[in-house]
Amino acid sequence: MTRSQTFDAPHMAGAEGDDNAETFSDSNPTPEDAGNLQILFLKRNRIHDEISRFKLWFETNNLSTSASRLRVRLRDFVRIKAQFDKIHSQIEALDDATPDLEQATTRLYFENAYYDLCADVEDAIEQKRVNTSSPAPQEKLSALGNVVVCNDQIALVHPELDKESEEIIEDTLQVEIFRHVIANNPLVGSYCVLNNNGGLVHVDISQTDLEDLSSLLGLPLIPGTVNYCNKVLAAGLAANDTIAYAGIKTTSRQFLAIEKAFRLPGRG
């Protein structure tokens, strides 16, 4: 069936033997239905393309990818099943020209490809687990709030963070990762707070390091403190793009620096 064939034949509503060809059922497709169907067909095709892309990524990267990263990618991939079910059900409701058997075949084709690929990835994850001769080393830096700071696009991490942990953070948060120190301290999560507009960093950072870090992140950065004179910023400050919360001892002067660093809306 081609898409142009979807609405070629109107459905007859007359009783058996009725020759009145001008009588149609109320369920005939409308031009609006046709437009919606075209959009739904495109969305369904994109979901089929997602299977092809994930299969290609898996076949290309399976041998060099850790089991943890495979789990993260598989978790993201399985969401397309619900998307397909919703869109295909809408198509079935609107598309009177396609036989039920053909609709069922389309669904079966998708499900076979989807479940086969999920099974292959799960087998690969299990095989990697079985083939590991010794338990995987545990991440030593378990207090992630001290060793990771991020916004919606980028993240700074402790220079000694385990590579597998880095991959999990990268895939889960969908951010670009940089290993770095701030004022010669590797606890970047403690001594830096970021949003998408800027950031506040350890007050002892040198001007050269401040400029280099700002250039690396593509964000304006300001040195500062919170809670009167506390250099551990994350212990007394949390911020997003519209608001910031700081400890009760934070001074008015520090709040001005915070508002400037994160480019927060003015108080009016």
C-alpha positions in Angstrom: 0.0 0.0 0.0 1.3 3.4 -0.8 0.3 6.5 1.1 -1.5 7.9 -1.9 -3.8 4.9 -1.8 -5.0 5.4 1.7 -8.2 7.2 0.9 -9.0 6.1 -2.7 -12.1 4.1 -2.0 -15.0 5.4 0.1 -16.9 3.0 2.2 -20.6 2.3 1.1 -23.2 2.6 3.8 -26.3 1.2 2.0 -27.8 -2.1 2.8 -27.0 -5.2 0.7 -28.2 -4.7 -2.8 -28.5 -0.9 -2.4 -27.4 0.8 -5.7 -27.2 4.3 -4.2 -23.5 5.0 -4.7 -23.8 8.5 -3.2 -24.5 7.2 0.3 -21.3 7.0 2.5 -20.7 6.0 6.1 -20.0 8.7 8.7 -16.5 7.1 9.2 -15.2 8.2 5.8 -11.7 9.8 6.1 -11.6 13.6 5.9 -8.8 15.8 4.5 -7.8 16.5 8.1 -7.5 12.8 8.8 -5.3 12.4 5.7 -3.0 15.1 7.0 -2.8 13.5 10.4 -2.1 10.2 8.8 0.8 11.5 6.8 2.3 13.0 10.0 1.8 9.7 11.9 3.4 7.7 9.1 6.5 9.9 9.3 6.7 9.5 13.0 6.4 5.7 12.7 9.1 5.7 10.1 11.4 7.6 12.4 10.9 5.1 15.1 11.8 2.3 12.7 14.9 4.4 11.9 15.8 4.5 15.7 16.0 0.7 15.6 18.4 0.8 12.7 20.6 3.4 14.3 20.8 1.7 17.7 21.5 -1.6 16.0 24.4 0.0 14.0 25.8 1.6 17.2 25.6 -1.7 19.1 27.3 -3.7 16.3 30.0 -1.0 16.0 30.7 -0.4 19.7 29.7 -3.6 21.5 33.3 -4.9 21.9 34.7 -1.7 23.3 31.7 -0.6 25.5 31.3 -1.5 29.1 28.3 -3.4 30.4 27.2 -0.4 32.4 27.2 1.8 29.4 25.2 -0.8 27.4 22.6 -0.9 30.2 22.2 2.9 30.0 21.8 2.9 26.2 19.4 0.0 26.3 17.3 1.8 29.0 17.0 4.8 26.7 16.2 2.6 23.6 13.3 0.6 25.2 11.3 3.8 25.4 10.5 3.7 21.7 8.2 0.6 22.2 5.6 2.7 24.0 6.0 5.5 21.4 5.4 3.0 18.5 2.4 1.5 20.2 0.7 4.9 20.6 1.4 6.0 17.1 0.5 2.7 15.4 -2.8 2.6 17.4 -3.6 6.1 16.1 -2.9 5.0 12.5 -5.1 1.9 12.9 -7.9 4.2 14.1 -7.6 6.6 11.1 -6.5 4.3 8.2 -9.5 2.5 6.9 -7.9 1.7 3.6 -5.2 -0.7 5.0 -6.4 -4.2 5.7 -6.2 -5.3 9.4 -3.8 -8.1 8.4 -1.4 -5.6 6.9 -1.6 -3.4 10.0 -0.9 -6.5 12.2 2.0 -7.4 10.0 3.5 -3.9 10.4 3.3 -4.2 14.1 4.7 -7.7 14.1 7.7 -6.6 12.0 8.5 -3.8 14.4 8.1 -6.0 17.5 10.3 -8.7 16.1 13.1 -6.2 15.2 12.7 -4.5 18.6 12.7 -7.6 20.8 15.5 -9.3 18.8 17.8 -6.3 19.3 16.9 -6.0 23.0 17.7 -9.6 23.5 21.1 -9.2 21.7 22.1 -6.3 23.9 21.0 -8.1 27.0 23.0 -11.1 26.0 26.0 -9.0 25.4 25.6 -7.4 28.9 25.4 -10.8 30.5 28.3 -12.1 28.5 30.5 -9.2 29.7 29.5 -9.9 33.3 30.3 -13.6 32.9 33.6 -13.0 31.2 34.9 -10.7 33.9 37.3 -12.8 35.8 37.3 -10.6 38.9 34.8 -8.3 40.4 34.7 -4.9 38.7 36.6 -2.3 40.7 34.3 -0.2 42.8 34.4 3.5 42.3 36.5 5.0 45.1 34.9 8.5 44.7 31.5 7.6 45.9 30.4 11.0 47.1 29.4 12.2 43.6 28.2 15.6 44.8 31.9 16.4 45.7 33.4 15.2 42.5 30.9 16.3 39.8 29.4 19.6 38.9 27.3 20.2 35.8 24.7 22.2 34.0 22.5 21.0 31.1 25.4 20.8 28.6 28.7 20.2 30.4 30.2 18.6 33.5 33.4 18.9 35.4 34.6 15.8 37.2 37.4 14.7 39.5 40.5 13.9 37.5 40.7 10.4 39.0 37.0 9.5 38.5 36.7 5.9 37.2 36.3 5.7 33.4 33.1 3.6 33.7 31.6 6.2 36.1 32.4 8.9 33.6 30.6 7.0 30.8 27.6 6.5 33.0 27.4 10.2 33.9 27.9 11.2 30.2 25.2 8.9 28.9 22.7 9.5 31.8 23.0 13.3 31.9 23.8 13.7 28.1 26.6 16.2 28.9 30.2 16.7 27.7 32.7 15.7 30.4 35.9 17.5 31.4 38.4 16.3 34.0 39.6 19.3 35.9 40.7 20.8 39.2 39.7 24.2 40.7 42.3 26.1 42.7 44.5 23.0 42.7 41.7 21.0 44.3 40.1 18.0 42.6 36.8 18.2 44.4 35.2 20.2 41.6 31.7 19.5 42.9 32.5 21.2 46.2 34.3 24.3 44.9 32.1 25.2 41.9 28.4 25.7 41.2 27.1 26.1 37.7 23.9 26.9 35.8 23.5 27.4 32.1 24.4 31.1 32.3 27.6 31.1 34.4 29.1 29.9 37.6 30.7 30.6 41.0 34.1 29.1 41.7 36.6 28.8 44.6 37.7 32.3 45.7 41.4 31.3 45.6 41.5 30.4 41.9 44.2 32.3 40.0 43.2 34.7 37.3 44.9 32.6 34.6 43.1 29.4 35.8 39.9 31.3 35.9 40.2 32.5 32.4 41.2 29.0 31.1 38.3 27.3 32.9 35.8 29.9 31.7 37.1 29.4 28.1 36.9 25.6 28.5 33.3 25.7 29.7 32.2 28.6 27.5 30.7 30.3 30.6 31.5 33.4 32.6 32.9 32.5 36.0 33.2 34.6 39.2 35.3 33.7 42.3 33.3 33.9 45.5 32.3 32.5 48.9 29.0 31.8 50.7 27.9 31.7 54.3 30.0 34.7 55.3 33.4 33.3 54.2 32.9 29.6 53.4 35.0 28.5 50.3 33.1 25.2 50.0 30.5 26.6 47.7 28.3 23.6 47.2 27.9 23.2 51.0 25.9 26.4 51.1 24.6 27.2 47.6 22.3 25.7 45.0 21.2 27.4 41.8 19.4 27.0 38.5 18.7 29.5 35.7 16.1 31.4 37.6 16.8 31.2 41.3 19.5 30.5 43.9 19.4 29.4 47.5 22.3 30.1 49.9 23.0 29.5 53.5 21.6 31.8 56.2 24.9 33.4 56.9 25.4 34.5 53.3 25.9 38.3 53.2 24.3 40.8 50.9 27.6 41.4 49.1 27.8 37.6 48.5 24.3 37.5 47.2 25.1 40.3 44.7 28.1 38.2 43.4 25.8 35.1 43.2 23.2 37.0 41.2 25.9 38.3 38.9 27.6 34.9 38.5 24.4 33.1 37.5 22.8 36.0 35.7 19.7 35.7 37.8 16.6 37.9 37.2 16.9 41.1 39.4 14.9 41.4 42.5 13.1 44.5 41.1 
